[in-house]
Amino acid sequence: MQRVGIHDHFFELGGDSLLALRFVTLFAERAGQRAEVRWLFESPTPARLSRRLAQAQTAPEDQPHADTTSSLLAKQRSLVSTWNGRQAALDSFVFTLNESGRQRGLFWCFQGYRELEQMASSLGPDQPVHGMRSGHLIMEYTEENISVLADHYAAEINKLQPAGSIVLGGNCQGAVIARATALSLERAGREIALLVLMEESTFRPYAGHVALLFSRESSLNPYRPGADPEVIFRRVYAGGFSVHWMTGRHGEFFGEDNICSLGETLRPLLASAQGSE
């Protein structure tokens, strides 16, 4: 069994958000001290986490307050500090893999870095993937907080791709941010060639065409027996919609068993967007 040192990084050892949640639950049960999942993201080594836990014992947490733009972005910056990829600037929140690819870049809002890495590998080196992070673990999904991230991402996208129509998507909570980012870009006069909403659980109005990705095995599959989700889709997606299928249960789409299915589902959508110019 591998020994873990005090400076070993939780996420570099294979940790993810689900394991982080399991860790803090077990820690509370066995140590009798409360810990928050975000502390593990902010302090991902035993040495740093022990200092964070000591601080929590001596100083009570601040009273809950609405996130300001600066505090929310500071939290996000802490969580993406371990991501890899090309950045347009040192403080950029967008990370690009397959940067030398000849295809139009895909901007996608993920839950975590491993998803970005897996998607870029599945789509192949000719497809640049610009990865952004959702608000998972850093914020409540209020309209104000969603707008903070969306407007920030829209500004970065405008700098990275100052001309041409934009291909944009996101999964789960990232789909919420992707939609809001698309709206922010459109307000700035940009055209969205393709908006992909993957495993979104709340369907919010969008005037353009959307591609909806689901899995029949997923707990978020809206096509339940006796249900007709397309009644809702027709109402909220005024520009039309298309439904596409992949394999896997919710939370497992970027694993080895399902990532190929996700790639195969996305490729024709990306090819169609390429041909729309």
N, C-alpha and C positions, 0 to 999 in steps of 0.2 A: 504493500500500500504506500502510495506517495505521501511523504511528509509535507505538510504545508507550513511555510515559513511566515514570519510576521509581516513580511513585505510582499508576499505573493498576492496577486490581483485576483479577486473573486471571479470576475468575468473572463479573464484570460485563462482561468482553470476550467472554464466551461459553464460557469454560472449564467443564469438568465433570470428574467423577471419572476417566473414561476418558482424557481429555486430560491430566489431572494425572499419571496413571500413565505415559503416553507421555513426558511432559516429564521426569520424574525418571529414566526409562530413558535417554533421549537425553543428559541432563545428565551422568549417570555415565559414559557412553561418551565424550563429547567433553571434559568437564572433568576426568575422572579422579577425581572426588570423589563419595562416596555421598551421596544425599539420600533422604529418606523422603517418601512422598505426604502424610502428615499435616502435614509442615512447610509445604507449599504451602497447605493449608487454614488453618493457624494464621498464616501470614505470606504473604498472597496478593498482595502488591505486590513488584516487584523490589527496592525499597529495604529492606523488611522481611525479604524472603527472603535478601538478601545478608548482613544482620546475623545471621540464623539460621545460615547456612552458616559464617560466620566463627566463631560460638560453637562449632559442631560441631568445627572444626579445633583449637580451643584447649582444649576441655573434652570428655573422652569422655562418651558417653551413659551415663546411669545403668544399672546392672545391671537386667535384667528383674525385675519384681516384680508381685505381684497388685494389680490396681486396687483402691483404696479407693473408697468412695462419693464422697468429695469430689473425688478426682483424676479419676474417670470423668466426673462431672458438669461439672467444669471443662473437660475436653476437649470435651464436647458443647456447652457454652456458647460456646466459641470458634468452633465450626463453625456454630452457628445465629445468630451475631452479625450475619450479612449477610442473614438472612431478613426478609421483610416480612410485614405483617399485624397484626391487633389482638392484643395480649397482655393478659392479665388483670392482670399485674404486670410490672415492668421485667425481672425475672429469670425470667419464665415461659419454659418450653420448648415451649409450645403456641402456634401462630400461626394465627389465624383469617382466612380469606378468605370473601367473600360474607356478611359478618357480619349484614347486614340481611335475609337470606333468611328466608322463613316456614317452611321445612321443618325437621324435626328435624336437628340437626347431625350430620355424619359425622366421626368421629374416625378419622384414618388415619395410619399410620406409613410414611413415605416414606424413600427413600434420600437425597434432596436437595430443595432448594427448588423447582427447576424443575418437578419432578413435582407438587408441591402446586399451583403456579401453573397448570399445564396441566389438572389434574383439576378445579380450581375453575372454570376457564373452560369446560371441556367440560360440566360438570353444570349450569352456568348460575347466574345471580345469586340465584335463589330457594333454592339449596342451600348452606347454610353448610358449609364444610370446615375442620375443625380439624386442622392439620398438625403431626405430630411427626416426629422424625428417628430412624432406626434406629441401631444401633451400628456401622455401616460406618465403617471407618478408625480408630475410637477404642478398640476393645476386642476381646479374644477372646470368643467366644460360650460362655463358661462359664455354668453355672446361676446362679452368684453375680452375675456381671455383668448377665446378662439380667434378673435380679430387681431389681437396682438401678434400671435404666431403667424397667422395668414398674411397680414400686411408685411411682416418682416420677410417671410419667404418670398412674397411677390416682388419685393424690392430686390432681393438677391437674384431671383430668376430673371428679372429685367436686365440686370447687369451681366449675367452669364449668357443670356440669349437675347440681345437687344432687338432682334428683328425676326420675323417669321412667326408662324403659329406655334402654339405650345402644346406638348403632350404631357398630361398630368394625371396622377392617380394616387390612391392611398388605400390601405387596408385597415379595417376595424376603426379604431379611433382616428387613425391617419386619414381615413376617408372623409371624416368630418372636417379635418383641417384642409384636405385637398380641395373639397368643394368651396370652402371659404376663401382659399387662395385663388381658385379660379375666378370667383366673383371679384376679388380685389384686383386681379390682373385685367379683367374685363372693364372695370371702372377706369383703369389706366389706359384703355384703348387697345388692349392686346386681344388677339383671337385665340381661342382654345380649340385646337384641332381634335382633341380627344380628352375626355374626362372619364377615368375609370374609378368606380366606387366598388371596392371589394369588401364583402361581408359587412356592409353598413347595416346597423340595426335601427337607425332612425332616418326616415326618408324626408329630406327637406327640399323645398322648391329649388329648381334650377331651370333656367330658360333654354339652355342648350341641350344637345343630345348627350346622353350618358350611356356608358357601357357598365352593366351591373354584373359582378362576379359573385357566384354562390357555389356552395357544395351541397349536394343532396344529403351528405352525411353530417352536415354541420348543425349545431344547435340554433344557428341564426338563419337557417334556410326558411324563407318566408312561405315557400310553397308547401304548406301543410295540407293534409287531407281536408277537403271542404273549404280551404282558404283560396281567395283569389287576389293575391297581392298586386296584380296588374291594374286593378281598379285604382289603387293608391298611386302606382307608378304613372298611370295616364294623367292623373290629376296634378302631380307635383313636377313631372318632367315634361314641360310644355314642348320642348324641342324634340321629343321622342326618346326612346330608350331601346336597348337590346340587352338580352339576358344570356349569360355565358356560364358554363359549368366547369368545375375543376374537382379534383378528388381530395379527400381528407376531412378530418374533423376540425372544428374551430381551434385555432392555436397550433395546428400541425401542418399548415400549408407550406411552410418553408423548410420542413424536415426532408430528409433524403427520400422518403417514400412518396412525397407529393410535389416536390419542387419542379419536377419535370412536367407534371400536369399543368401547373401554374404557368410555366414558360410556354407550353404548347397553346394554352388558352390566350396568352397575351400576344404571341407573335403575329397572328393574322390581324389583330386589332392595330398593332403598331404598323404593320405593312400597309393597312388601309389608310392610316393617318399620314404615312409617308407619301402616299399617292394623292392626298388631298390638296397638296400644294400646287 
